[in-house]
Amino acid sequence: MASALKLEDIAAKKVSLGYSGDTSRLAYVETSNKLEYLIGGWNALLNKIYVISFEEDGLLFMGINMVNQFTDNDKFIPLSDLGVISYKKSKFINGRLMFNGEKLVINSADGKSTEHIMYTFLAIAKWVKNDLPNVHSAINNYPTLKERMDAKNTQPEIKSSSNSNLSDLRELKSLLDDGIITQDDFDRKKAELLG
């Protein structure tokens, strides 16, 4: 089996999944139990430990087992399905005292949030520490949820029913309540939705 700790095996795994063999933005992450709740339809993610490749257009989760061998539990989650992604140095993550980890917070587009342990170094995998600045940069350079919503709103949309408009209005209200969009943005889009 391929080792999730060797860059050449990770590159080969990514290529086998149809992605580039770039290994410069990888993170070794222990997920919380809430991951399945956060990602809902992405229920194929059942592992506890993943190598995550921070791709330009989303996150590629590659499941690994307790002996750091790849499983076939892999899933790509596009940025359009995600909300805010952030990281933060923290000594306590999910109730555990950590000296070699950061809190990785992944939000779904509808605001559900989960906290995970993103390791900052592993003695048996130097790439974890080496890739960390690139992972931080990738997260910092992802478009914000507001920027993604603005881009989506500039594309022509065809709504098939008023139920869809009400659903969109509820989603916009949630974004307003979370401070992601302004009152003016909300009012403008509400006027468009209600005709």
Disulfide bonds with the S-S distance in Angstrom:
none
